[in-house]
Amino acid sequence: MATNKIEKASVGFGVGRQGGPTVIEVRLHHDTISALKGVQLGFELLNGISAAQAQKIVDVLNENVVGVVVSSASEIKTDVKKDDKTQAASG
Protein backbone atom coordinates (compact mmCIF):
# COMPACT_ATOMS: atom_id res chain seq x y z
CA MET A 1 0.00 0.00 0.00
CA ALA A 2 1.38 3.43 -0.90
CA THR A 3 1.11 6.54 1.21
CA ASN A 4 2.30 10.09 0.67
CA LYS A 5 5.19 11.33 2.75
CA ILE A 6 5.07 15.10 3.16
CA GLU A 7 8.15 17.07 4.21
CA LYS A 8 8.48 20.82 4.70
CA ALA A 9 11.37 23.25 5.05
CA SER A 10 11.76 27.00 5.22
CA VAL A 11 13.50 28.61 2.26
CA GLY A 12 15.01 31.82 1.01
CA PHE A 13 15.95 32.95 -2.47
CA GLY A 14 19.02 34.56 -3.97
CA VAL A 15 20.36 35.64 -7.34
CA GLY A 16 23.10 33.49 -8.79
CA ARG A 17 25.04 33.49 -12.01
CA GLN A 18 26.89 30.35 -12.96
CA GLY A 19 28.82 31.77 -15.92
CA GLY A 20 25.68 31.75 -18.00
CA PRO A 21 22.13 32.97 -17.57
CA THR A 22 20.90 34.54 -14.36
CA VAL A 23 19.44 32.00 -11.94
CA ILE A 24 17.20 32.42 -8.90
CA GLU A 25 18.55 30.00 -6.34
CA VAL A 26 16.33 28.26 -3.80
CA ARG A 27 18.22 28.15 -0.51
CA LEU A 28 16.94 25.74 2.12
CA HIS A 29 17.45 27.06 5.64
CA HIS A 30 17.82 23.54 7.05
CA ASP A 31 18.66 20.23 5.38
CA THR A 32 15.44 18.56 6.58
CA ILE A 33 13.92 17.22 3.35
CA SER A 34 15.49 13.84 2.60
CA ALA A 35 14.67 13.95 -1.14
CA LEU A 36 16.53 17.28 -1.49
CA LYS A 37 19.69 16.47 0.47
CA GLY A 38 22.66 17.49 -1.62
CA VAL A 39 20.44 19.00 -4.32
CA GLN A 40 20.76 22.57 -5.56
CA LEU A 41 17.57 23.99 -7.02
CA GLY A 42 17.31 27.10 -9.15
CA PHE A 43 15.14 28.81 -11.71
CA GLU A 44 16.79 29.96 -14.92
CA LEU A 45 15.53 33.38 -16.00
CA LEU A 46 14.91 34.56 -19.53
CA ASN A 47 17.79 36.13 -21.42
CA GLY A 48 17.67 39.89 -21.16
CA ILE A 49 16.45 40.05 -17.57
CA SER A 50 18.77 42.47 -15.80
CA ALA A 51 20.38 41.91 -12.41
CA ALA A 52 18.07 44.59 -10.96
CA GLN A 53 14.99 42.83 -12.32
CA ALA A 54 16.21 39.50 -10.96
CA GLN A 55 16.74 41.10 -7.55
CA LYS A 56 13.16 42.45 -7.62
CA ILE A 57 11.86 38.95 -8.31
CA VAL A 58 13.95 37.58 -5.44
CA ASP A 59 12.66 40.29 -3.10
CA VAL A 60 9.04 39.43 -3.93
CA LEU A 61 9.70 35.72 -3.43
CA ASN A 62 11.43 36.30 -0.08
CA GLU A 63 8.53 38.47 1.11
CA ASN A 64 5.81 36.00 0.11
CA VAL A 65 7.18 32.45 0.11
CA VAL A 66 7.85 30.94 3.52
CA GLY A 67 8.71 27.37 2.64
CA VAL A 68 8.71 24.44 0.30
CA VAL A 69 6.56 21.32 0.58
CA VAL A 70 7.70 18.02 -0.95
CA SER A 71 5.32 15.10 -1.30
CA SER A 72 6.66 11.69 -2.24
CA ALA A 73 5.03 8.28 -2.44
CA SER A 74 6.45 5.71 -0.09
CA GLU A 75 5.65 2.03 0.15
CA ILE A 76 4.35 0.69 3.43
CA LYS A 77 5.20 -2.96 3.78
CA THR A 78 2.68 -4.91 5.79
CA ASP A 79 3.60 -8.23 7.28
CA VAL A 80 0.59 -10.45 6.61
CA LYS A 81 0.69 -13.97 7.96
CA LYS A 82 -0.40 -16.85 5.77
CA ASP A 83 -3.22 -17.72 8.20
CA ASP A 84 -4.61 -14.18 7.97
CA LYS A 85 -4.77 -14.42 4.18
CA THR A 86 -6.71 -17.69 4.32
CA GLN A 87 -9.16 -16.28 6.87
CA ALA A 88 -9.73 -13.18 4.77
CA ALA A 89 -10.32 -15.26 1.63
CA SER A 90 -12.79 -17.59 3.34
CA GLY A 91 -14.47 -14.67 4.81
C-alpha positions in Angstrom: 0.0 0.0 0.0 1.4 3.4 -0.9 1.1 6.5 1.2 2.3 10.1 0.7 5.2 11.3 2.8 5.1 15.1 3.2 8.2 17.1 4.2 8.5 20.8 4.7 11.4 23.3 5.1 11.8 27.0 5.2 13.5 28.6 2.3 15.0 31.8 1.0 15.9 32.9 -2.5 19.0 34.6 -4.0 20.4 35.6 -7.3 23.1 33.5 -8.8 25.0 33.5 -12.0 26.9 30.4 -13.0 28.8 31.8 -15.9 25.7 31.8 -18.0 22.1 33.0 -17.6 20.9 34.5 -14.4 19.4 32.0 -11.9 17.2 32.4 -8.9 18.5 30.0 -6.3 16.3 28.3 -3.8 18.2 28.2 -0.5 16.9 25.7 2.1 17.5 27.1 5.6 17.8 23.5 7.0 18.7 20.2 5.4 15.4 18.6 6.6 13.9 17.2 3.4 15.5 13.8 2.6 14.7 14.0 -1.1 16.5 17.3 -1.5 19.7 16.5 0.5 22.7 17.5 -1.6 20.4 19.0 -4.3 20.8 22.6 -5.6 17.6 24.0 -7.0 17.3 27.1 -9.2 15.1 28.8 -11.7 16.8 30.0 -14.9 15.5 33.4 -16.0 14.9 34.6 -19.5 17.8 36.1 -21.4 17.7 39.9 -21.2 16.5 40.1 -17.6 18.8 42.5 -15.8 20.4 41.9 -12.4 18.1 44.6 -11.0 15.0 42.8 -12.3 16.2 39.5 -11.0 16.7 41.1 -7.5 13.2 42.5 -7.6 11.9 38.9 -8.3 13.9 37.6 -5.4 12.7 40.3 -3.1 9.0 39.4 -3.9 9.7 35.7 -3.4 11.4 36.3 -0.1 8.5 38.5 1.1 5.8 36.0 0.1 7.2 32.4 0.1 7.8 30.9 3.5 8.7 27.4 2.6 8.7 24.4 0.3 6.6 21.3 0.6 7.7 18.0 -0.9 5.3 15.1 -1.3 6.7 11.7 -2.2 5.0 8.3 -2.4 6.4 5.7 -0.1 5.7 2.0 0.2 4.4 0.7 3.4 5.2 -3.0 3.8 2.7 -4.9 5.8 3.6 -8.2 7.3 0.6 -10.5 6.6 0.7 -14.0 8.0 -0.4 -16.9 5.8 -3.2 -17.7 8.2 -4.6 -14.2 8.0 -4.8 -14.4 4.2 -6.7 -17.7 4.3 -9.2 -16.3 6.9 -9.7 -13.2 4.8 -10.3 -15.3 1.6 -12.8 -17.6 3.3 -14.5 -14.7 4.8 
